[in-house]
Amino acid sequence: MRIPALFLGLAALAGCAATPRPAARAAPERREPVTILIGVDGARQDYLSAGLTPNLARLAAAGVSAAMQPSFPTKTFPNFWTMATGVRPDRSGIVGNTMEDAARPGERFTMATDDPFWWNAAKPIWIAAEEAGIRSATMFWPGSTIGWGGSGKADHGVYAGGSYPSDWQAFASAIPAPKRVDAVVDWLRRPAATRPRFVTLYFDDVDIAGHDNGPDAPATRAAMHMVDSEIGRLQRELAELGQPVNLIVVADHGMAATPAGQFIALDTIAPADSFRTIETGPYASIEPQPGRQAVLAAALSRPVPHMRCWPKAAIPARLRYGTHPRVPAWLCLAEPGWIVLATRPVKDTDKGAHGYDDAAPEMQALFVAGGPAFRAAGRLPAFRNTAIHPLLRRVLGMAADPSLDGDAAVFAPALK
């Protein structure tokens, strides 16, 4: 049967009307760059050229790298705090991983101490950023869980008047590197109103492996390669989000091999009843026992192979250490590879250690940076880690702080 032309026309119009139009695509969100400060505990500067870190090598090729000189003492908390604050340990008050203060008799600071009393002398970058209106989030950076500026006695772990970053995670060594990266990516998946613009991320795997196995052992190299892989994954996931990122990757110190048997027992140099040690290892911080000051001074003033000792007032100026009240009465510093202990160890010491002279080649730390704030500047001259906080202020668009112990001048060739 022949269908009338009018009917066919109407049917065609009806078909056109019924066909849904393609939905207009939503414009992709235009994200402002985020700055991520990544701390790799114990990553020696020469690991970058050892073929272990292809992702960091690519970041360096597109940006900048350098050997970074840590602050003395070349320990974890003093140096991560120096990079966060721009203030060297002798001013910040974090003068060791373990320390005492005459204002708190009977107390001892350890790496688990969260009382702001110990931390309040220098303002960390995440607090300065929050004050400047820059939302910050910290993943395990040493000192980032402190209620900075707080005081008094803790009420359920919270000190009165303390300030925190908008988001933070309390350190837990059991949380593996991939989950730390996942947490950072989740923060950056948030809506713009609650998305951080400054983030810290911390890995301790390389330091643990370096102590247990030595800095050049296969297990330590594998740990460095794993951390590099996680940094690469972080970069890929942020690229999928369309999130531009300035990555600044730093280490707190390097690591030196410590062969078995290379130790100095202080009780073979000074009478055991003349001193007590606060920290031991590559250096020993020492206080005399009451009434035994002269005996201890006479013993520690004699030459000892592989170690130098100084009373606090005579610590060499190049170490920039010795004026803070928390620095003990005596400092004994070993040559790299040697360990200072109170007495002979009952078991083998670690195969790797840090805490030596901050100019020692083995102590020089990793630094790599790249992203939209940086140009391909290659290898910069070595610099001190007091410059990291000023660099962060510059990249985040914050005003410079002339009261700090470093500035961002060394990065001028690398910054757009």
Wavefront OBJ file of the C-alpha trace (Angstrom):
o trace
v 0.000 0.000 0.000
v 1.306 3.443 -0.902
v 1.661 5.791 2.106
v 0.562 9.409 1.453
v 3.453 11.868 1.193
v 1.903 14.156 3.840
v 1.912 11.312 6.364
v 5.524 10.518 5.588
v 6.518 14.132 6.160
v 4.709 14.285 9.468
v 6.294 11.013 10.559
v 9.735 12.307 9.672
v 9.156 15.486 11.695
v 7.935 13.427 14.624
v 11.052 11.263 14.441
v 13.271 14.307 14.467
v 11.455 15.725 17.460
v 11.832 12.473 19.389
v 15.585 12.143 18.837
v 17.398 13.450 21.973
v 20.080 16.040 21.414
v 23.550 15.211 22.652
v 24.143 16.664 26.124
v 26.610 19.546 26.241
v 29.908 18.516 27.830
v 30.734 20.214 31.101
v 33.873 22.287 30.813
v 36.753 20.665 32.721
v 37.608 22.353 35.998
v 40.543 24.704 35.763
v 42.655 23.857 38.786
v 45.232 26.150 40.319
v 48.638 24.524 40.994
v 49.109 22.754 44.293
v 52.523 22.616 45.988
v 53.586 19.296 47.523
v 56.659 19.059 49.747
v 57.863 15.436 49.833
v 60.314 14.346 52.524
v 62.313 11.163 51.906
v 64.036 10.377 55.198
v 67.656 9.312 54.766
v 67.870 9.838 50.977
v 71.471 10.645 50.159
v 71.982 13.146 47.339
v 73.892 10.669 45.143
v 70.905 8.296 44.978
v 69.550 10.542 42.212
v 72.429 9.585 39.895
v 72.489 5.885 40.841
v 69.806 4.748 38.383
v 67.314 4.091 41.203
v 64.959 7.004 40.609
v 63.665 7.346 37.032
v 60.708 9.492 38.098
v 62.836 11.875 40.134
v 65.369 11.972 37.301
v 62.632 13.098 34.887
v 61.453 15.700 37.391
v 65.024 16.982 37.736
v 65.503 17.102 33.960
v 62.411 19.284 33.595
v 63.240 21.327 36.690
v 66.141 21.484 39.080
v 68.255 19.387 41.449
v 71.103 19.972 43.888
v 73.021 18.534 46.793
v 71.529 20.027 49.935
v 73.600 20.521 53.077
v 71.669 19.589 56.223
v 71.907 21.464 59.497
v 73.845 20.138 62.456
v 73.013 17.824 64.086
v 72.270 15.734 61.002
v 69.342 14.016 62.676
v 65.740 13.603 61.544
v 63.713 15.947 63.731
v 66.170 18.878 63.747
v 66.380 18.854 59.948
v 62.761 18.273 59.007
v 61.893 21.067 61.442
v 64.569 23.339 59.963
v 63.134 22.832 56.467
v 59.616 23.477 57.756
v 60.584 26.641 59.653
v 63.621 28.095 57.857
v 65.361 28.294 61.241
v 68.422 26.225 62.139
v 68.228 23.860 65.153
v 70.288 26.093 67.428
v 67.526 28.741 67.131
v 64.413 26.605 66.723
v 65.070 24.644 69.913
v 64.765 21.238 68.218
v 68.444 20.554 68.869
v 68.264 16.758 68.686
v 65.992 13.755 68.411
v 66.370 13.524 72.194
v 66.955 16.525 74.462
v 66.322 18.079 77.852
v 65.379 21.552 79.059
v 66.189 23.022 82.453
v 62.729 24.632 82.486
v 61.217 21.131 82.499
v 63.272 19.152 85.041
v 62.684 15.435 84.889
v 61.307 15.595 81.317
v 63.005 14.420 78.167
v 61.986 15.252 74.605
v 61.717 12.248 72.286
v 60.370 11.861 68.766
v 56.952 11.127 70.297
v 56.754 14.458 72.182
v 53.809 16.634 71.110
v 53.900 19.285 73.851
v 54.126 22.674 72.026
v 56.514 23.903 74.730
v 59.330 22.228 72.827
v 58.288 23.469 69.375
v 56.954 27.013 69.727
v 60.162 28.972 69.007
v 59.839 28.712 65.193
v 56.700 28.836 63.024
v 56.321 26.006 60.476
v 55.294 26.670 56.884
v 51.851 25.067 57.226
v 50.898 27.476 60.014
v 52.308 30.471 58.110
v 50.400 29.311 55.015
v 47.125 28.928 56.904
v 47.576 32.442 58.310
v 47.995 33.650 54.716
v 44.734 31.966 53.682
v 46.397 28.941 52.041
v 44.701 25.709 53.072
v 47.315 23.124 54.084
v 47.391 19.376 54.684
v 50.244 17.366 56.213
v 50.883 13.661 55.819
v 53.301 12.563 58.568
v 55.785 15.477 58.415
v 57.687 15.553 61.751
v 56.150 18.241 63.958
v 53.013 18.691 61.849
v 50.680 17.218 64.462
v 51.775 19.743 67.106
v 49.206 22.313 68.236
v 51.696 25.025 67.385
v 51.586 28.048 69.681
v 49.607 26.116 72.286
v 50.404 25.935 75.971
v 49.361 24.381 79.241
v 48.534 20.779 79.950
v 46.982 18.582 77.267
v 43.248 17.945 77.525
v 42.698 14.667 75.661
v 45.865 15.380 73.667
v 44.916 18.963 72.730
v 46.853 21.949 74.105
v 45.080 25.252 74.696
v 45.410 27.791 71.902
v 47.274 25.537 69.474
v 47.040 25.928 65.682
v 47.024 23.063 63.191
v 46.940 22.657 59.417
v 43.423 22.207 58.025
v 44.111 18.486 57.529
v 46.775 16.306 59.117
v 47.567 12.684 59.861
v 49.324 11.460 62.998
v 52.406 9.419 62.142
v 52.033 5.643 62.011
v 54.997 3.708 60.640
v 52.721 0.754 59.841
v 50.929 2.741 57.122
v 52.813 1.844 53.932
v 53.974 4.300 51.302
v 51.156 3.557 48.803
v 48.459 4.392 51.351
v 50.213 7.660 52.180
v 50.096 8.602 48.505
v 46.438 7.532 48.301
v 45.577 9.870 51.176
v 47.208 12.830 49.420
v 45.363 12.058 46.169
v 42.077 11.824 48.089
v 42.681 15.276 49.596
v 43.159 16.651 46.095
v 39.984 15.028 44.769
v 37.954 17.314 47.003
v 35.927 20.288 45.784
v 37.917 23.482 45.415
v 36.550 24.964 48.654
v 38.114 22.232 50.821
v 41.037 21.209 48.624
v 44.492 22.009 50.054
v 46.892 24.205 48.116
v 49.904 23.115 50.140
v 50.573 19.483 51.118
v 53.408 17.616 52.809
v 54.142 13.922 52.332
v 56.714 11.898 54.276
v 58.406 8.546 53.594
v 60.640 6.789 56.145
v 61.404 3.598 54.166
v 64.855 4.630 52.915
v 66.048 5.669 56.376
v 64.874 2.418 57.967
v 66.577 0.347 55.262
v 69.758 2.428 55.506
v 70.064 1.886 59.264
v 69.311 -1.818 59.050
v 71.383 -2.689 55.990
v 73.742 0.193 55.227
v 73.349 3.012 52.712
v 74.581 1.064 49.665
v 72.889 -2.274 50.368
v 70.444 -3.767 47.827
v 67.581 -3.426 50.325
v 68.244 0.303 50.721
v 68.423 0.802 46.962
v 65.162 -1.125 46.610
v 63.526 1.144 49.189
v 64.667 4.229 47.264
v 63.337 2.765 44.024
v 59.989 1.990 45.677
v 59.624 5.539 46.980
v 60.483 6.877 43.521
v 57.777 4.637 42.033
v 55.211 6.007 44.476
v 56.197 9.575 43.597
v 55.694 8.642 39.937
v 52.272 7.210 40.706
v 51.355 10.383 42.562
v 52.323 12.397 39.481
v 50.206 10.190 37.195
v 47.139 10.297 39.413
v 47.305 14.063 39.698
v 47.695 14.333 35.919
v 44.500 12.279 35.518
v 42.753 14.755 37.824
v 44.041 17.632 35.716
v 45.842 18.903 38.802
v 49.001 20.956 38.112
v 51.575 20.387 40.834
v 54.850 21.867 42.021
v 56.783 18.973 43.548
v 59.637 19.775 45.930
v 61.395 16.589 47.044
v 63.872 16.807 49.928
v 65.740 14.633 52.395
v 66.688 15.464 55.945
v 70.202 13.992 55.743
v 72.213 11.295 54.054
v 73.567 8.077 55.553
v 77.046 6.707 56.279
v 78.083 3.056 56.513
v 79.046 2.010 60.049
v 81.118 -1.193 59.963
v 80.875 -3.533 62.933
v 83.343 -2.797 65.711
v 83.837 0.880 64.858
v 82.627 2.320 68.152
v 84.032 4.438 70.952
v 82.875 3.618 74.497
v 82.853 6.762 76.631
v 83.296 4.829 79.869
v 86.737 3.807 78.639
v 87.665 7.496 78.361
v 85.957 9.043 81.383
v 84.837 7.452 84.662
v 81.317 6.074 84.247
v 80.156 7.992 87.327
v 81.293 11.350 85.882
v 78.746 11.725 83.083
v 75.368 10.834 81.668
v 74.515 10.770 77.971
v 71.421 12.330 76.413
v 72.045 11.148 72.854
v 74.599 8.712 71.483
v 75.518 7.574 67.994
v 77.538 9.569 65.451
v 77.721 12.165 68.207
v 77.181 12.048 71.947
v 75.582 14.871 73.905
v 76.810 14.681 77.461
v 76.101 16.246 80.853
v 78.486 15.939 83.830
v 77.245 14.359 87.005
v 77.030 16.774 89.963
v 80.439 17.512 91.397
v 82.243 15.659 88.600
v 82.566 18.489 86.067
v 86.338 18.823 86.382
v 86.928 15.082 86.118
v 84.802 14.860 82.981
v 86.398 17.940 81.416
v 89.901 16.534 81.975
v 88.947 13.210 80.389
v 87.162 14.630 77.345
v 89.895 17.182 76.665
v 92.422 14.436 75.911
v 92.802 13.381 72.239
v 90.849 10.277 71.245
v 91.217 8.598 67.827
v 88.196 9.068 65.489
v 86.437 11.537 67.795
v 86.577 15.195 68.840
v 84.968 16.569 72.010
v 84.179 20.180 72.867
v 82.587 21.968 75.801
v 79.454 23.752 74.658
v 81.122 27.163 74.419
v 83.892 25.792 72.178
v 81.824 23.920 69.590
v 83.179 25.046 66.185
v 81.322 28.023 64.748
v 80.946 26.292 61.366
v 78.482 23.853 62.975
v 76.209 26.778 63.911
v 75.386 24.939 67.113
v 75.907 25.494 70.805
v 74.090 28.667 71.878
v 70.665 27.209 72.676
v 70.016 26.302 76.339
v 68.989 22.779 75.309
v 72.430 21.993 73.867
v 74.180 19.935 76.588
v 77.452 20.803 78.286
v 79.644 18.604 76.059
v 79.499 17.419 72.446
v 81.616 14.517 71.195
v 81.514 14.063 67.405
v 82.805 10.935 65.671
v 84.341 10.617 62.219
v 81.882 9.253 59.621
v 81.638 5.502 60.057
v 82.304 5.570 63.811
v 79.782 5.504 66.656
v 80.043 7.036 70.149
v 78.327 5.043 72.914
v 78.148 5.305 76.689
v 79.575 1.826 77.075
v 80.524 -1.169 74.957
v 77.450 -2.447 73.029
v 76.038 -5.876 73.836
v 74.978 -6.386 70.202
v 76.037 -5.100 66.816
v 75.203 -1.484 66.053
v 73.245 -0.352 62.984
v 74.948 -0.769 59.613
v 74.178 2.828 58.694
v 73.939 6.050 60.687
v 73.569 9.818 60.426
v 74.344 12.650 62.813
v 77.872 13.393 61.618
v 79.407 16.724 60.609
v 76.941 18.481 58.313
v 79.712 19.058 55.746
v 80.533 15.335 55.435
v 79.835 14.056 51.885
v 77.835 11.115 53.243
v 75.425 13.504 54.993
v 74.475 15.565 51.918
v 70.759 15.301 51.199
v 68.586 14.891 48.112
v 66.841 17.892 46.530
v 64.721 17.805 43.353
v 61.962 20.196 42.270
v 59.792 20.771 39.233
v 56.381 21.960 38.104
v 54.759 25.103 36.732
v 56.715 27.387 39.083
v 60.080 26.037 37.875
v 62.084 26.209 34.673
v 64.578 23.594 33.494
v 67.640 24.951 35.288
v 69.660 21.753 35.660
v 71.967 21.278 38.606
v 72.197 24.147 41.103
v 75.138 24.763 43.437
v 74.877 23.084 46.826
v 72.884 25.049 49.392
v 71.835 24.819 53.033
v 68.446 23.401 53.930
v 67.410 26.634 55.661
v 66.483 27.771 52.120
v 63.555 25.333 51.784
v 61.046 27.334 53.828
v 61.822 30.558 51.891
v 61.457 28.607 48.624
v 58.027 27.380 49.696
v 56.942 30.913 50.570
v 58.049 32.063 47.121
v 56.240 29.260 45.261
v 53.078 29.720 47.352
v 53.046 33.464 46.691
v 53.696 34.435 50.309
v 55.754 37.403 51.443
v 59.409 36.754 52.303
v 60.354 36.598 55.984
v 63.699 38.327 56.676
v 63.928 36.844 60.175
v 64.731 33.372 58.815
v 68.176 31.778 58.579
v 67.964 31.266 54.808
v 66.529 32.832 51.671
v 65.409 31.711 48.210
v 68.203 33.492 46.300
v 69.902 30.217 45.323
v 66.759 29.247 43.389
v 66.586 32.426 41.279
v 67.804 30.653 38.081
v 65.180 27.930 38.541
v 62.046 29.956 39.295
v 59.732 31.336 36.648
l 1 2 3 4 5 6 7 8 9 10 11 12 13 14 15 16 17 18 19 20 21 22 23 24 25 26 27 28 29 30 31 32 33 34 35 36 37 38 39 40 41 42 43 44 45 46 47 48 49 50 51 52 53 54 55 56 57 58 59 60 61 62 63 64 65 66 67 68 69 70 71 72 73 74 75 76 77 78 79 80 81 82 83 84 85 86 87 88 89 90 91 92 93 94 95 96 97 98 99 100 101 102 103 104 105 106 107 108 109 110 111 112 113 114 115 116 117 118 119 120 121 122 123 124 125 126 127 128 129 130 131 132 133 134 135 136 137 138 139 140 141 142 143 144 145 146 147 148 149 150 151 152 153 154 155 156 157 158 159 160 161 162 163 164 165 166 167 168 169 170 171 172 173 174 175 176 177 178 179 180 181 182 183 184 185 186 187 188 189 190 191 192 193 194 195 196 197 198 199 200 201 202 203 204 205 206 207 208 209 210 211 212 213 214 215 216 217 218 219 220 221 222 223 224 225 226 227 228 229 230 231 232 233 234 235 236 237 238 239 240 241 242 243 244 245 246 247 248 249 250 251 252 253 254 255 256 257 258 259 260 261 262 263 264 265 266 267 268 269 270 271 272 273 274 275 276 277 278 279 280 281 282 283 284 285 286 287 288 289 290 291 292 293 294 295 296 297 298 299 300 301 302 303 304 305 306 307 308 309 310 311 312 313 314 315 316 317 318 319 320 321 322 323 324 325 326 327 328 329 330 331 332 333 334 335 336 337 338 339 340 341 342 343 344 345 346 347 348 349 350 351 352 353 354 355 356 357 358 359 360 361 362 363 364 365 366 367 368 369 370 371 372 373 374 375 376 377 378 379 380 381 382 383 384 385 386 387 388 389 390 391 392 393 394 395 396 397 398 399 400 401 402 403 404 405 406 407 408 409 410 411 412 413 414 415 416
